[in-house]
């Protein structure tokens, strides 16, 4: 019988800058994220810290290489170039029901069943799209923080 142990490769924290104008569903939320992981990893969790308590549905689109053919324009419809579609290694959703609301803020913590994400280098790239029918309207540019938890593959 094989025994497998898992060790965290990284818990990557991304402080992103968001627009304070209202977003529409399908809009790119923030800049393209670069997560230096060093190898293929298993996604364990995504945590969204929301200081504005918007509880938006967010689609996290991971790429195994730099999606350089795509123009990433924040608060505009995300259009992925045809040449970059083959680079998608996973799409994961944080749903509005995943958030725990507090008095002035909220937090979502979504755990995954250690889903494999390939990388062709040492970096995963991630686009965050506003999903569903969400139309968040953040108060300050620093209202969001993302935490990604990975295990070694």
N, CA, C and O of each residue as an XYZ file, in Angstrom:
612
protein
N       0.833     -1.164      0.000
C       0.000      0.000      0.000
C       0.885      1.238      0.000
O       1.785      1.371      0.830
N       0.620      2.145     -0.944
C       1.387      3.382     -1.022
C       0.894      4.379      0.014
O      -0.305      4.491      0.270
N       1.813      5.080      0.590
C       1.476      6.144      1.522
C       1.889      7.460      0.872
O       3.038      7.633      0.465
N       0.951      8.369      0.784
C       1.243      9.670      0.185
C       1.160     10.743      1.263
O       0.222     10.775      2.058
N       2.127     11.592      1.274
C       2.092     12.734      2.170
C       2.041     13.987      1.319
O       2.572     14.026      0.209
N       1.409     14.983      1.843
C       1.283     16.245      1.114
C       1.964     17.338      1.921
O       1.883     17.382      3.148
N       2.631     18.207      1.200
C       3.263     19.354      1.823
C       2.863     20.584      1.041
O       2.793     20.548     -0.188
N       2.598     21.675      1.744
C       2.296     22.913      1.044
C       3.500     23.363      0.242
O       4.616     23.418      0.760
N       3.275     23.681     -1.015
C       4.307     24.331     -1.805
C       4.316     25.803     -1.431
O       5.370     26.400     -1.210
N       3.132     26.369     -1.365
C       3.042     27.802     -1.161
C       1.634     28.176     -0.733
O       0.664     27.527     -1.124
N       1.528     29.197      0.051
C       0.264     29.892      0.232
C       0.545     31.289     -0.283
O       1.172     32.105      0.392
N       0.075     31.547     -1.482
C       0.366     32.798     -2.178
C      -0.721     33.816     -1.857
O      -1.908     33.543     -2.034
N      -0.314     34.986     -1.386
C      -1.246     36.067     -1.070
C      -1.118     37.138     -2.142
O      -0.021     37.615     -2.434
N      -2.244     37.505     -2.717
C      -2.284     38.516     -3.774
C      -3.163     39.679     -3.326
O      -4.378     39.535     -3.195
N      -2.537     40.830     -3.094
C      -3.280     42.061     -2.848
C      -3.521     42.704     -4.203
O      -2.583     43.160     -4.856
N      -4.773     42.740     -4.621
C      -5.094     43.234     -5.957
C      -5.694     44.622     -5.874
O      -6.202     45.042     -4.834
N      -5.623     45.323     -6.995
C      -6.234     46.643     -7.107
C      -7.488     46.509     -7.958
O      -7.443     46.005     -9.080
N      -8.610     46.968     -7.407
C      -9.878     46.908     -8.131
C     -10.356     48.312     -8.458
O      -9.971     49.289     -7.816
N     -11.200     48.384     -9.469
C     -11.820     49.640     -9.877
C     -12.941     49.959     -8.890
O     -13.588     49.047     -8.375
N     -13.172     51.232     -8.625
C     -14.261     51.604     -7.720
C     -15.548     51.915     -8.479
O     -16.551     52.290     -7.870
N     -15.528     51.762     -9.802
C     -16.752     51.856    -10.592
C     -17.400     50.471    -10.619
O     -16.710     49.459    -10.491
N     -18.700     50.426    -10.782
C     -19.425     49.157    -10.750
C     -18.965     48.230    -11.877
O     -18.706     48.679    -12.994
N     -18.866     46.948    -11.576
C     -18.513     45.915    -12.544
C     -19.786     45.257    -13.055
O     -20.820     45.276    -12.388
N     -19.700     44.679    -14.236
C     -20.777     43.852    -14.777
C     -20.312     42.412    -14.794
O     -19.111     42.142    -14.784
N     -21.262     41.482    -14.820
C     -20.910     40.070    -14.957
C     -20.125     39.895    -16.249
O     -20.500     40.441    -17.286
N     -19.032     39.132    -16.187
C     -18.177     38.902    -17.349
C     -16.993     39.844    -17.435
O     -16.128     39.670    -18.293
N     -16.936     40.840    -16.561
C     -15.817     41.791    -16.563
C     -14.598     41.197    -15.869
O     -14.721     40.405    -14.934
N     -13.422     41.593    -16.342
C     -12.174     41.257    -15.665
C     -12.102     42.084    -14.390
O     -12.293     43.300    -14.422
N     -11.827     41.430    -13.269
C     -11.872     42.110    -11.977
C     -10.612     42.914    -11.676
O     -10.693     44.028    -11.159
N      -9.447     42.352    -11.998
C      -8.190     42.981    -11.600
C      -7.107     42.591    -12.596
O      -7.380     41.906    -13.582
N      -5.897     43.019    -12.342
C      -4.774     42.679    -13.206
C      -4.588     41.164    -13.282
O      -5.056     40.437    -12.406
N      -3.918     40.694    -14.309
C      -3.578     39.270    -14.434
C      -2.636     38.921    -13.280
O      -1.658     39.627    -13.036
N      -2.932     37.845    -12.585
C      -2.127     37.434    -11.445
C      -1.053     36.451    -11.889
O      -1.278     35.621    -12.770
N       0.116     36.557    -11.269
C       1.216     35.626    -11.518
C       1.551     34.939    -10.203
O       1.928     35.587     -9.227
N       1.407     33.617    -10.191
C       1.653     32.819     -8.995
C       2.862     31.935     -9.250
O       2.791     30.994    -10.040
N       3.966     32.233     -8.587
C       5.198     31.454     -8.775
C       5.088     30.201     -7.904
O       5.165     30.272     -6.677
N       4.906     29.047     -8.566
C       4.711     27.787     -7.842
C       5.858     26.797     -8.063
O       6.026     25.866     -7.275
N       6.641     26.984     -9.113
C       7.817     26.161     -9.344
C       7.588     24.839    -10.046
O       8.543     24.245    -10.546
N       6.352     24.354    -10.101
C       6.042     23.049    -10.698
C       4.532     22.889    -10.767
O       3.791     23.773    -10.335
N       4.067     21.754    -11.314
C       2.649     21.419    -11.254
C       2.244     21.327     -9.783
O       3.010     20.841     -8.951
N       1.035     21.795     -9.469
C       0.579     21.806     -8.078
C      -0.858     21.312     -8.004
O      -1.549     21.183     -9.015
N      -1.282     21.041     -6.786
C      -2.661     20.675     -6.500
C      -3.316     21.847     -5.775
O      -2.857     22.255     -4.708
N      -4.384     22.387     -6.353
C      -5.091     23.501     -5.720
C      -5.884     22.966     -4.540
O      -6.686     22.042     -4.681
N      -5.651     23.555     -3.379
C      -6.333     23.134     -2.162
C      -7.388     24.132     -1.734
O      -8.459     23.735     -1.275
N      -7.105     25.444     -1.876
C      -8.093     26.431     -1.420
C      -7.896     27.767     -2.103
O      -6.807     28.109     -2.564
N      -8.989     28.510     -2.151
C      -8.976     29.918     -2.539
C      -9.729     30.666     -1.441
O     -10.853     30.306     -1.090
N      -9.105     31.700     -0.908
C      -9.735     32.555      0.094
C      -9.883     33.946     -0.517
O      -8.932     34.491     -1.077
N     -11.083     34.514     -0.405
C     -11.345     35.873     -0.875
C     -11.683     36.718      0.340
O     -12.661     36.448      1.038
N     -10.880     37.734      0.593
C     -11.138     38.684      1.671
C     -11.725     39.928      1.019
O     -11.083     40.551      0.172
N     -12.938     40.289      1.409
C     -13.711     41.356      0.769
C     -14.044     42.431      1.799
O     -14.980     42.275      2.583
N     -13.281     43.517      1.797
C     -13.490     44.591      2.771
C     -14.750     45.404      2.488
O     -15.240     46.113      3.366
N     -15.276     45.307      1.268
C     -16.474     46.068      0.888
C     -17.758     45.241      1.005
O     -18.851     45.752      0.763
N     -17.623     43.962      1.376
C     -18.768     43.076      1.596
C     -19.675     42.995      0.363
O     -20.897     43.103      0.462
N     -19.034     42.797     -0.817
C     -19.790     42.704     -2.063
C     -20.241     41.274     -2.377
O     -21.221     41.085     -3.097
N     -19.549     40.275     -1.852
C     -19.926     38.863     -2.005
C     -20.168     38.466     -3.463
O     -21.133     37.766     -3.768
N     -19.300     38.909     -4.347
C     -19.470     38.652     -5.783
C     -19.064     37.233     -6.147
O     -18.143     36.667     -5.559
N     -19.767     36.664     -7.130
C     -19.312     35.410     -7.722
C     -18.065     35.720     -8.526
O     -18.059     36.647     -9.337
N     -17.008     34.950     -8.307
C     -15.739     35.172     -8.997
C     -15.278     33.889     -9.656
O     -15.259     32.830     -9.029
N     -14.905     33.986    -10.923
C     -14.361     32.858    -11.681
C     -12.848     33.025    -11.754
O     -12.355     34.021    -12.284
N     -12.117     32.060    -11.228
C     -10.664     32.069    -11.252
C     -10.221     31.174    -12.406
O     -10.419     29.960    -12.363
N      -9.624     31.769    -13.433
C      -9.224     31.063    -14.642
C      -7.707     30.945    -14.632
O      -7.004     31.948    -14.756
N      -7.197     29.720    -14.484
C      -5.765     29.472    -14.394
C      -5.209     29.064    -15.755
O      -5.829     28.300    -16.494
N      -4.026     29.591    -16.069
C      -3.326     29.303    -17.317
C      -1.976     28.661    -16.993
O      -1.306     29.066    -16.043
N      -1.576     27.655    -17.786
C      -0.296     26.981    -17.547
C       0.895     27.732    -18.142
O       2.042     27.381    -17.866
N       0.643     28.738    -18.936
C       1.668     29.614    -19.505
C       1.096     31.010    -19.626
O      -0.103     31.213    -19.440
N       1.936     31.959    -19.933
C       1.491     33.348    -20.029
C       0.509     33.510    -21.192
O       0.873     33.256    -22.340
N      -0.728     33.927    -20.915
C      -1.706     34.151    -21.977
C      -1.436     35.491    -22.673
O      -2.234     36.425    -22.592
N      -0.305     35.557    -23.349
C       0.193     36.828    -23.899
C      -0.619     37.347    -25.081
O      -0.489     38.517    -25.442
N      -1.456     36.505    -25.694
C      -2.286     36.966    -26.802
C      -3.551     37.668    -26.345
O      -4.265     38.258    -27.156
N      -3.832     37.609    -25.049
C      -5.042     38.206    -24.486
C      -4.725     39.571    -23.898
O      -3.719     39.745    -23.210
N      -5.588     40.531    -24.172
C      -5.476     41.850    -23.565
C      -6.319     41.849    -22.296
O      -7.523     41.598    -22.345
N      -5.692     42.127    -21.175
C      -6.385     42.132    -19.894
C      -6.707     43.572    -19.518
O      -5.844     44.310    -19.045
N      -7.965     43.963    -19.734
C      -8.427     45.310    -19.425
C      -9.403     45.226    -18.267
O     -10.502     44.688    -18.400
N      -8.988     45.764    -17.127
C      -9.820     45.692    -15.930
C     -11.147     46.406    -16.145
O     -11.226     47.422    -16.835
N     -12.177     45.850    -15.540
C     -13.543     46.382    -15.594
C     -14.051     46.488    -17.032
O     -14.792     47.409    -17.377
N     -13.643     45.539    -17.852
C     -14.116     45.401    -19.230
C     -14.324     43.912    -19.475
O     -13.719     43.079    -18.800
N     -15.169     43.582    -20.428
C     -15.469     42.176    -20.705
C     -14.179     41.399    -20.972
O     -13.341     41.822    -21.769
N     -14.031     40.257    -20.295
C     -12.857     39.410    -20.492
C     -13.036     38.628    -21.780
O     -13.963     37.828    -21.906
N     -12.149     38.859    -22.734
C     -12.154     38.130    -23.999
C     -10.809     37.436    -24.118
O      -9.780     38.085    -24.308
N     -10.820     36.126    -24.006
C      -9.576     35.354    -24.078
C      -9.287     35.040    -25.538
O     -10.147     34.535    -26.259
N      -8.066     35.344    -25.966
C      -7.656     35.092    -27.350
C      -7.715     33.592    -27.643
O      -7.427     32.766    -26.777
N      -8.094     33.256    -28.877
C      -8.175     31.849    -29.287
C      -6.884     31.096    -28.987
O      -6.919     29.950    -28.538
N      -5.745     31.741    -29.235
C      -4.448     31.094    -29.032
C      -4.171     30.800    -27.557
O      -3.329     29.959    -27.246
N      -4.864     31.478    -26.652
C      -4.637     31.282    -25.222
C      -5.593     30.268    -24.594
O      -5.396     29.878    -23.443
N      -6.623     29.833    -25.320
C      -7.581     28.882    -24.751
C      -6.922     27.565    -24.369
O      -7.295     26.947    -23.372
N      -5.939     27.131    -25.165
C      -5.220     25.886    -24.871
C      -4.363     25.978    -23.612
O      -3.915     24.956    -23.093
N      -4.137     27.171    -23.127
C      -3.319     27.360    -21.927
C      -4.140     27.248    -20.642
O      -3.574     27.203    -19.550
N      -5.472     27.202    -20.762
C      -6.314     27.098    -19.564
C      -6.129     25.722    -18.950
O      -6.321     24.701    -19.612
N      -5.750     25.704    -17.669
C      -5.523     24.455    -16.956
C      -6.569     24.207    -15.879
O      -6.605     23.127    -15.290
N      -7.419     25.189    -15.615
C      -8.499     25.019    -14.644
C      -9.289     26.286    -14.448
O      -8.748     27.388    -14.534
N     -10.590     26.128    -14.182
C     -11.473     27.251    -13.853
C     -12.212     26.871    -12.574
O     -12.807     25.797    -12.482
N     -12.166     27.757    -11.603
C     -12.774     27.499    -10.306
C     -13.627     28.689     -9.903
O     -13.267     29.838    -10.161
N     -14.756     28.409     -9.269
C     -15.742     29.445     -8.950
C     -15.866     29.623     -7.446
O     -15.961     28.651     -6.696
N     -15.865     30.893     -7.011
C     -16.252     31.250     -5.655
C     -17.650     31.848     -5.788
O     -17.840     32.882     -6.428
N     -18.608     31.191     -5.181
C     -20.021     31.532     -5.305
C     -20.426     32.530     -4.211
O     -19.810     32.545     -3.145
N     -21.449     33.363     -4.452
C     -21.897     34.280     -3.391
C     -22.260     33.571     -2.088
O     -22.094     34.141     -1.010
N     -22.751     32.338     -2.174
C     -23.114     31.604     -0.955
C     -21.902     31.109     -0.175
O     -22.050     30.620      0.945
N     -20.696     31.230     -0.751
C     -19.469     30.805     -0.068
C     -18.972     31.830      0.946
O     -18.097     31.520      1.755
N     -19.510     33.037      0.916
C     -19.027     34.102      1.789
C     -19.670     34.018      3.174
O     -20.841     33.667      3.316
N     -18.885     34.345      4.172
C     -19.377     34.558      5.527
C     -19.377     36.068      5.730
O     -18.330     36.711      5.650
N     -20.549     36.629      5.990
C     -20.671     38.072      6.179
C     -20.461     38.446      7.631
O     -20.991     37.813      8.544
N     -19.670     39.498      7.818
C     -19.461     40.070      9.134
C     -20.059     41.481      9.112
O     -20.684     41.855      8.120
N     -19.890     42.253     10.147
C     -20.540     43.560     10.230
C     -20.187     44.471      9.055
O     -21.076     45.084      8.464
N     -18.908     44.567      8.711
C     -18.483     45.523      7.682
C     -17.690     44.896      6.544
O     -17.192     45.611      5.675
N     -17.564     43.577      6.535
C     -16.745     42.909      5.528
C     -17.188     41.456      5.407
O     -18.107     41.016      6.099
N     -16.529     40.721      4.526
C     -16.881     39.310      4.355
C     -15.655     38.528      3.892
O     -14.649     39.099      3.472
N     -15.772     37.215      3.979
C     -14.668     36.340      3.595
C     -15.247     35.037      3.056
O     -16.169     34.465      3.638
N     -14.697     34.579      1.938
C     -15.049     33.269      1.392
C     -13.813     32.391      1.473
O     -12.704     32.836      1.179
N     -14.007     31.151      1.871
C     -12.912     30.186      1.915
C     -13.434     28.914      1.273
O     -14.237     28.188      1.860
N     -12.961     28.652      0.043
C     -13.435     27.504     -0.714
C     -12.308     26.486     -0.813
O     -11.208     26.802     -1.267
N     -12.594     25.268     -0.384
C     -11.618     24.186     -0.451
C     -11.912     23.310     -1.661
O     -13.069     23.074     -2.007
N     -10.866     22.841     -2.286
C     -10.975     21.996     -3.460
C     -10.346     20.649     -3.148
O      -9.560     20.522     -2.208
N     -10.692     19.658     -3.931
C     -10.203     18.308     -3.706
C      -8.830     18.125     -4.353
O      -8.602     17.178     -5.105
N      -7.925     19.052     -4.044
C      -6.551     18.968     -4.528
C      -6.499     18.739     -6.036
O      -5.976     17.730     -6.509
N      -7.048     19.687     -6.774
C      -7.171     19.585     -8.224
C      -5.867     19.982     -8.898
O      -5.274     21.011     -8.574
N      -5.430     19.155     -9.841
C      -4.148     19.338    -10.503
C      -4.169     20.546    -11.430
O      -5.064     20.687    -12.264
N      -3.173     21.415    -11.276
C      -2.955     22.543    -12.180
C      -1.567     22.386    -12.779
O      -0.571     22.372    -12.056
N      -1.499     22.270    -14.092
C      -0.220     22.144    -14.782
C       0.386     23.518    -15.012
O      -0.330     24.510    -15.144
N       1.702     23.566    -15.060
C       2.409     24.770    -15.473
C       3.546     24.355    -16.400
O       4.222     23.352    -16.173
N       3.738     25.147    -17.446
C       4.813     24.853    -18.401
C       6.124     25.500    -17.981
O       7.155     25.311    -18.627
N       6.078     26.247    -16.921
C       7.275     26.882    -16.376
C       7.168     26.809    -14.870
O       6.765     25.785    -14.317
N       7.521     27.874    -14.218
C       7.429     27.916    -12.764
C       6.275     28.791    -12.294
O       6.082     28.973    -11.092
N       5.500     29.339    -13.246
C       4.477     30.316    -12.912
C       3.120     29.890    -13.454
O       2.993     29.479    -14.608
N       2.108     29.998    -12.598
C       0.718     29.906    -13.027
C       0.215     31.326    -13.207
O       0.575     32.226    -12.449
N      -0.613     31.516    -14.206
C      -1.224     32.822    -14.439
C      -2.711     32.677    -14.159
O      -3.293     31.620    -14.401
N      -3.324     33.738    -13.650
C      -4.728     33.654    -13.272
C      -5.446     34.944    -13.648
O      -4.983     36.047    -13.356
N      -6.594     34.773    -14.306
C      -7.507     35.888    -14.559
C      -8.695     35.697    -13.625
O      -9.143     34.571    -13.409
N      -9.206     36.794    -13.071
C     -10.367     36.728    -12.190
C     -11.496     37.491    -12.870
O     -11.405     38.693    -13.117
N     -12.555     36.756    -13.162
C     -13.701     37.313    -13.881
C     -14.898     37.380    -12.939
O     -15.129     36.464    -12.151
N     -15.660     38.478    -13.026
C     -16.911     38.580    -12.285
C     -17.898     37.620    -12.936
O     -18.120     37.683    -14.146
N     -18.487     36.739    -12.148
C     -19.336     35.703    -12.708
C     -20.800     35.878    -12.380
O     -21.202     36.801    -11.672
N     -21.589     34.954    -12.921
C     -23.031     34.917    -12.647
C     -23.716     36.218    -13.006
O     -23.541     36.748    -14.103
N     -24.487     36.718    -12.079
C     -25.180     37.996    -12.272
C     -24.628     39.060    -11.327
O     -25.270     40.087    -11.106
N     -23.454     38.824    -10.777
C     -22.853     39.755     -9.820
C     -22.487     41.077    -10.483
O     -22.059     41.116    -11.636
N     -22.663     42.155     -9.729
C     -22.281     43.499    -10.178
C     -21.647     44.245     -9.002
O     -22.219     45.207     -8.489
N     -20.464     43.798     -8.579
C     -19.847     44.422     -7.403
C     -19.456     45.873     -7.654
O     -19.114     46.268     -8.769
N     -19.520     46.646     -6.585
C     -19.165     48.063     -6.624
C     -18.285     48.333     -5.402
O     -18.778     48.692     -4.333
N     -16.968     48.154     -5.581
C     -16.035     48.260     -4.467
C     -15.828     49.711     -4.053
O     -15.893     50.623     -4.878
N     -15.579     49.909     -2.771
C     -15.448     51.248     -2.198
C     -14.046     51.806     -2.383
O     -13.878     52.988     -2.683
N     -13.037     50.953     -2.205
C     -11.639     51.384     -2.300
C     -10.863     50.417     -3.188
O     -11.232     49.251     -3.329
N      -9.794     50.914     -3.778
C      -8.989     50.105     -4.705
C      -8.389     48.872     -4.033
O      -8.102     47.889     -4.717
N      -8.194     48.894     -2.731
C      -7.582     47.780     -2.006
C      -8.580     46.907     -1.261
O      -8.218     46.287     -0.261
N      -9.818     46.842     -1.718
C     -10.860     46.111     -1.003
C     -10.753     44.592     -1.074
O     -11.422     43.904     -0.302
N      -9.933     44.044     -1.975
C      -9.859     42.589     -2.116
C      -8.449     42.054     -1.888
O      -7.453     42.693     -2.226
N      -8.405     40.876     -1.311
C      -7.166     40.115     -1.167
C      -7.516     38.660     -1.443
O      -8.558     38.168     -1.012
N      -6.623     37.971     -2.175
C      -6.804     36.553     -2.471
C      -5.669     35.767     -1.837
O      -4.519     36.206     -1.819
N      -6.015     34.596     -1.316
C      -5.027     33.649     -0.787
C      -5.254     32.327     -1.505
O      -6.374     31.818     -1.556
N      -4.177     31.777     -2.059
C      -4.243     30.506     -2.776
C      -3.401     29.492     -2.015
O      -2.249     29.769     -1.681
N      -3.957     28.333     -1.739
C      -3.213     27.255     -1.086
C      -2.980     26.119     -2.062
O      -3.914     25.651     -2.713
N      -1.731     25.672     -2.165
C      -1.345     24.602     -3.089
C      -0.577     23.515     -2.347
O       0.131     23.791     -1.378
N      -0.724     22.281     -2.810
C       0.113     21.175     -2.372
C       1.032     20.795     -3.519
O       0.717     21.040     -4.683
N       2.169     20.194     -3.187
C       3.057     19.644     -4.215
C       2.343     18.518     -4.930
O       1.519     17.814     -4.347
N       2.667     18.360     -6.195
C       2.139     17.230     -6.965
C       3.136     16.088     -6.911
O       2.895     15.031     -7.493
